[in-house]
């Protein structure tokens, strides 16, 4: 397998499972996949964060607001791996409860990854609501 193949397997397994867990109220798997090295940033659809402390607070808040995910699909549109850096760009189609209210929405999401100690870690996320 190539680096691109290995990365794509990780995106479709570990990363997917972490996002599904978050949308069911458990932020721990997502946090485990994020880098513990600075810089880390989120420019989110609902909230943003810069640095480890803000990231921890953001993921905890998201875990507290999400529950009862009935569908999470990541529609990968582009990705690449260059050395120890990678990115993904795609659409996240989600149906879950947010603060107890059922919602269905699509986010445009771009993430940047860094290989640390042989494992992929997320270092940046940008997402916004898709309007079309």
C-alpha positions in Angstrom: 0.0 0.0 0.0 1.1 3.6 -0.7 1.0 6.4 1.9 -2.1 7.7 0.2 -3.8 4.2 0.5 -2.9 3.9 4.2 -4.1 7.4 4.9 -7.4 6.8 3.1 -8.0 3.6 5.1 -7.3 5.6 8.3 -9.8 8.3 7.2 -12.5 5.8 6.5 -12.0 3.8 9.7 -10.5 5.6 12.7 -11.4 9.1 11.7 -14.9 8.1 10.6 -15.6 6.2 13.9 -14.3 9.2 16.0 -16.7 11.6 14.2 -19.6 9.1 14.6 -18.8 8.8 18.3 -18.8 12.7 18.7 -22.2 12.9 17.1 -23.4 10.4 19.6 -22.1 12.5 22.5 -18.6 11.0 23.0 -15.8 13.5 22.2 -13.0 11.2 23.5 -12.3 9.3 20.2 -12.1 12.6 18.3 -9.8 14.2 20.9 -7.5 11.1 20.8 -7.0 11.7 17.0 -6.0 15.3 17.4 -2.4 16.4 17.8 -1.1 17.3 21.3 1.5 19.5 19.6 0.9 23.2 18.7 -0.4 24.6 16.6 -3.9 23.2 16.6 -6.9 25.1 15.3 -10.6 24.8 14.5 -12.5 27.3 12.5 -15.8 25.7 13.0 -19.3 26.0 11.7 -20.6 26.8 15.2 -17.5 27.4 17.3 -13.8 28.0 16.8 -10.7 27.1 18.9 -7.0 27.8 19.0 -4.6 25.8 21.2 -5.0 22.7 23.4 -7.1 24.2 26.1 -9.7 25.8 23.7 -9.7 22.5 21.7 -10.5 20.5 24.8 -13.3 22.9 25.8 -14.7 22.9 22.3 -14.8 19.1 22.0 -16.4 18.7 25.4 -19.1 21.3 24.5 -19.8 19.5 21.2 -20.0 16.2 23.0 -22.5 17.6 25.5 -24.7 19.0 22.7 -24.7 16.1 20.3 -26.7 12.8 20.7 -28.7 10.2 18.9 -26.9 10.3 15.6 -28.9 8.4 13.0 -26.7 9.1 10.1 -23.1 10.4 9.5 -21.7 10.2 6.0 -18.4 11.8 5.0 -18.4 12.4 1.2 -14.7 12.8 0.5 -14.1 15.1 -2.5 -10.3 15.5 -2.4 -7.3 14.4 -0.4 -3.6 14.2 -0.7 -0.6 13.1 1.3 2.8 14.9 0.9 5.4 13.5 3.2 4.2 13.8 6.8 1.3 16.2 5.9 -2.1 15.4 4.4 -5.5 17.0 3.9 -9.1 16.1 3.2 -11.9 18.1 1.8 -15.5 16.9 1.6 -19.0 17.1 2.8 -20.2 15.8 6.1 -23.9 14.8 6.0 -25.3 14.4 9.5 -28.6 13.6 11.2 -28.3 13.9 15.0 -29.9 15.7 17.9 -28.3 19.0 18.8 -29.2 20.1 22.3 -32.0 17.6 22.2 -33.5 18.8 18.9 -33.3 16.5 15.8 -31.3 18.2 13.0 -30.1 17.2 9.6 -27.4 19.3 8.0 -24.4 19.3 5.7 -21.0 20.8 6.5 -18.2 21.6 4.0 -15.2 20.4 5.9 -11.5 20.7 5.2 -8.9 19.1 7.6 -5.1 19.1 7.8 -3.2 16.2 9.3 0.4 15.7 10.5 2.1 12.3 10.9 3.4 12.2 14.4 5.3 9.1 15.7 4.0 7.1 12.7 0.3 8.0 13.3 -1.9 10.6 11.7 -3.1 13.4 13.9 -5.5 16.2 13.0 -4.0 19.7 13.4 -6.6 21.9 11.7 -10.3 21.9 10.8 -12.3 24.4 8.9 -16.1 23.7 8.4 -19.1 25.7 7.4 -22.7 25.0 6.6 -23.2 24.0 3.0 -26.0 26.0 1.5 -26.5 24.1 -1.7 
